[in-house]
Amino acid sequence: MGAATIVTLLGVAIIVAAIALYLIIISVTLNHVSYTLGTVIVGVKSIVFQTDPVPKYVGIILNDVTAIDQAAKQLLAWGERSGADFATAYGTTSYVAAT
């Protein structure tokens, strides 16, 4: 073997070692990214599980607020029919009567 062959083989060995090192670094980085994404996915699933009953309770609260609104309007109508003086009682007849 001549000197040119040995230098060529050393050059190829250095290039292969550098490529292998880069591939190992990429593999470690991808492993870390995979672990982090797995942790994020578990966190998101936990949040989804904890917020799952929210729409049900929002509907219940909406029904309660609607019932309160209807009861308040009914009380306002009764008060207006009785001739109550809202101007002195509340100071803003137009706002109370408009709602």
Backbone bond lengths (Angstrom), bond angles and torsions (degrees), N, CA, C in turn:
res aa  C-N    CA-C-N  psi(-1)  N-CA   C-N-CA  omega(-1)  CA-C   N-CA-C  phi
1 M - - - 1.439 - - 1.522 108.27 -
2 G 1.292 112.57 137.20 1.454 117.56 -179.65 1.521 111.03 -91.60
3 A 1.292 114.34 174.04 1.469 121.05 -178.68 1.525 110.83 -65.46
4 A 1.318 117.46 -35.32 1.465 120.99 179.91 1.525 110.81 -64.91
5 T 1.311 117.20 -37.18 1.461 121.30 179.24 1.521 110.61 -67.05
6 I 1.321 116.59 -43.32 1.471 120.47 -179.75 1.523 110.28 -64.97
7 V 1.310 117.78 -42.47 1.475 121.27 178.93 1.530 110.09 -64.50
8 T 1.318 116.48 -40.18 1.475 120.55 178.16 1.521 110.63 -63.76
9 L 1.336 116.59 -45.64 1.472 120.08 179.05 1.528 111.17 -63.74
10 L 1.320 118.18 -39.95 1.470 120.87 176.86 1.527 111.06 -64.22
11 G 1.333 116.14 -40.79 1.477 120.19 177.28 1.513 111.42 -62.42
12 V 1.339 116.47 -43.90 1.468 120.87 178.43 1.528 109.94 -64.49
13 A 1.339 117.63 -41.40 1.467 121.30 179.54 1.524 111.05 -63.08
14 I 1.333 116.90 -40.42 1.476 120.38 179.07 1.532 110.29 -66.62
15 I 1.320 116.49 -42.39 1.477 120.41 178.88 1.527 110.29 -63.65
16 V 1.340 117.93 -44.61 1.471 121.82 179.26 1.525 110.39 -63.51
17 A 1.331 117.47 -40.75 1.467 120.99 179.00 1.523 110.99 -65.44
18 A 1.344 116.77 -39.89 1.468 119.82 178.77 1.523 110.79 -65.53
19 I 1.329 116.68 -43.79 1.468 120.29 178.16 1.527 110.62 -63.17
20 A 1.329 116.65 -41.80 1.465 119.95 178.35 1.526 110.94 -62.93
21 L 1.328 117.63 -41.04 1.459 121.15 178.42 1.528 110.71 -62.57
22 Y 1.324 116.96 -45.39 1.457 119.96 177.36 1.521 111.64 -61.28
23 L 1.319 117.93 -41.30 1.465 120.96 178.73 1.527 111.29 -65.10
24 I 1.324 117.28 -37.29 1.469 120.27 177.13 1.526 110.07 -65.82
25 I 1.339 116.93 -42.62 1.472 120.54 178.02 1.525 110.68 -62.91
26 I 1.318 117.32 -42.32 1.472 121.30 177.93 1.523 110.07 -63.39
27 S 1.315 117.84 -41.01 1.458 121.77 179.18 1.523 111.59 -62.35
28 V 1.336 116.69 -44.12 1.465 120.48 178.79 1.524 110.38 -64.76
29 T 1.323 117.33 -41.75 1.464 121.31 179.15 1.527 110.87 -63.56
30 L 1.320 117.17 -45.31 1.467 120.22 178.39 1.528 111.30 -63.63
31 N 1.317 117.62 -36.19 1.460 120.93 176.99 1.524 110.17 -63.13
32 H 1.330 116.83 -43.24 1.467 120.99 178.25 1.532 110.81 -64.57
33 V 1.329 116.73 -42.86 1.468 120.94 178.37 1.522 110.23 -63.02
34 S 1.305 117.69 -41.47 1.467 121.53 178.81 1.523 110.99 -61.93
35 Y 1.328 116.63 -43.14 1.472 120.56 177.96 1.529 110.55 -63.19
36 T 1.330 116.80 -43.56 1.465 120.58 -179.89 1.524 110.95 -64.31
37 L 1.322 117.56 -43.36 1.463 120.55 178.29 1.529 111.47 -64.04
38 G 1.321 116.80 -38.21 1.462 119.86 175.88 1.511 111.63 -61.70
39 T 1.337 116.80 -40.64 1.461 120.82 177.91 1.526 110.85 -64.93
40 V 1.335 116.94 -41.93 1.463 120.87 178.77 1.526 110.55 -64.17
41 I 1.316 117.03 -41.83 1.471 120.52 179.91 1.522 110.61 -63.03
42 V 1.327 117.46 -41.43 1.465 120.29 177.83 1.528 109.64 -63.12
43 G 1.335 117.43 -40.94 1.460 121.04 178.53 1.520 112.12 -63.77
44 V 1.325 116.64 -43.01 1.466 120.40 179.33 1.525 110.84 -65.13
45 K 1.329 117.11 -41.19 1.467 119.69 177.69 1.518 111.02 -63.88
46 S 1.320 117.22 -36.41 1.464 121.14 177.27 1.521 110.44 -64.33
47 I 1.339 116.54 -42.94 1.467 120.21 178.75 1.526 110.35 -64.13
48 V 1.320 116.98 -42.18 1.464 120.81 178.42 1.526 110.17 -61.15
49 F 1.317 117.06 -42.67 1.464 121.00 -179.96 1.526 110.79 -64.21
50 Q 1.335 117.02 -40.37 1.467 120.31 -177.59 1.523 112.11 -73.55
51 T 1.328 118.03 -30.23 1.461 120.12 -179.08 1.523 112.57 -95.67
52 D 1.300 118.23 4.31 1.461 121.78 -179.08 1.529 112.74 -58.94
53 P 1.343 121.10 -43.26 1.455 119.46 -177.70 1.526 114.39 -78.15
54 V 1.327 119.51 -3.09 1.467 121.52 -175.60 1.536 112.44 -59.35
55 P 1.334 121.22 -48.09 1.469 118.98 -178.83 1.526 112.95 -58.29
56 K 1.321 117.39 -35.83 1.463 120.17 178.38 1.525 110.27 -62.78
57 Y 1.325 116.71 -45.35 1.459 120.03 -178.29 1.524 112.03 -71.77
58 V 1.319 117.33 -31.42 1.464 119.77 176.35 1.525 109.67 -63.78
59 G 1.317 116.61 -40.60 1.466 120.05 176.97 1.517 112.27 -63.12
60 I 1.324 116.79 -41.46 1.466 120.84 178.34 1.524 110.24 -64.05
61 I 1.334 116.52 -44.30 1.468 120.46 179.28 1.523 110.16 -64.30
62 L 1.329 117.60 -40.04 1.464 120.67 178.29 1.519 110.80 -61.57
63 N 1.325 117.36 -41.77 1.468 120.22 177.32 1.523 110.67 -61.96
64 D 1.328 117.29 -41.84 1.464 120.58 178.85 1.523 111.52 -64.69
65 V 1.324 117.01 -43.29 1.468 120.53 179.74 1.524 110.16 -64.97
66 T 1.319 117.48 -39.43 1.464 120.73 177.51 1.530 110.56 -62.91
67 A 1.321 116.68 -42.17 1.461 119.95 178.22 1.524 111.06 -64.78
68 I 1.313 117.85 -40.09 1.465 121.11 177.61 1.519 110.31 -64.59
69 D 1.319 117.67 -41.38 1.461 121.54 178.76 1.520 111.14 -62.52
70 Q 1.330 115.95 -43.91 1.464 119.09 179.02 1.522 111.30 -65.48
71 A 1.326 117.51 -40.06 1.461 120.55 178.59 1.523 110.96 -65.20
72 A 1.335 117.06 -39.34 1.467 120.19 178.82 1.525 110.97 -65.57
73 K 1.315 117.09 -40.78 1.469 119.92 177.34 1.530 110.96 -64.94
74 Q 1.320 116.50 -37.98 1.457 120.31 177.87 1.530 110.64 -64.42
75 L 1.328 117.06 -43.81 1.466 120.56 177.66 1.522 111.26 -62.94
76 L 1.309 117.41 -38.86 1.453 121.55 178.47 1.524 110.49 -64.37
77 A 1.327 116.32 -42.24 1.468 120.11 178.64 1.526 110.51 -63.86
78 W 1.310 117.83 -41.99 1.460 120.61 178.38 1.524 110.95 -63.82
79 G 1.313 116.79 -40.56 1.465 120.65 179.55 1.512 112.13 -65.72
80 E 1.335 116.70 -38.27 1.461 119.71 178.70 1.520 110.92 -68.53
81 R 1.331 117.38 -36.93 1.470 120.45 178.54 1.524 111.40 -69.23
82 S 1.332 117.47 -27.82 1.461 119.79 -177.63 1.526 111.96 -81.10
83 G 1.339 116.27 -8.80 1.452 119.33 178.60 1.514 113.14 83.52
84 A 1.296 117.93 21.15 1.460 120.93 179.70 1.518 109.63 -65.03
85 D 1.311 115.48 146.35 1.457 121.23 -178.61 1.533 108.77 -91.72
86 F 1.340 116.40 92.46 1.461 120.71 -177.64 1.528 111.82 -72.20
87 A 1.327 116.83 -25.04 1.461 119.66 -177.85 1.520 110.66 -63.52
88 T 1.300 117.58 -40.64 1.469 119.29 178.58 1.520 111.20 -83.61
89 A 1.309 117.30 -28.39 1.461 119.43 -178.01 1.522 111.64 -75.31
90 Y 1.325 116.95 -42.06 1.465 120.39 -174.89 1.526 113.26 -115.44
91 G 1.302 117.15 -24.96 1.449 120.40 179.25 1.519 113.93 84.49
92 T 1.305 118.62 -10.53 1.474 122.28 -179.70 1.519 109.11 -137.86
93 T 1.316 116.26 77.01 1.475 120.66 -177.65 1.510 111.69 -63.19
94 S 1.321 117.45 -40.46 1.461 119.41 -174.97 1.518 111.58 -65.45
95 Y 1.343 117.46 -37.89 1.463 119.69 -179.55 1.517 110.64 -71.34
96 V 1.324 118.44 -43.05 1.464 121.34 -178.41 1.515 109.99 -66.91
97 A 1.319 117.38 -42.66 1.469 120.74 -177.89 1.532 111.37 -71.37
98 A 1.329 117.65 -29.31 1.467 120.64 -178.25 1.513 111.77 -73.14
99 T 1.306 118.29 -28.76 1.459 120.08 -178.79 1.462 108.28 -87.64
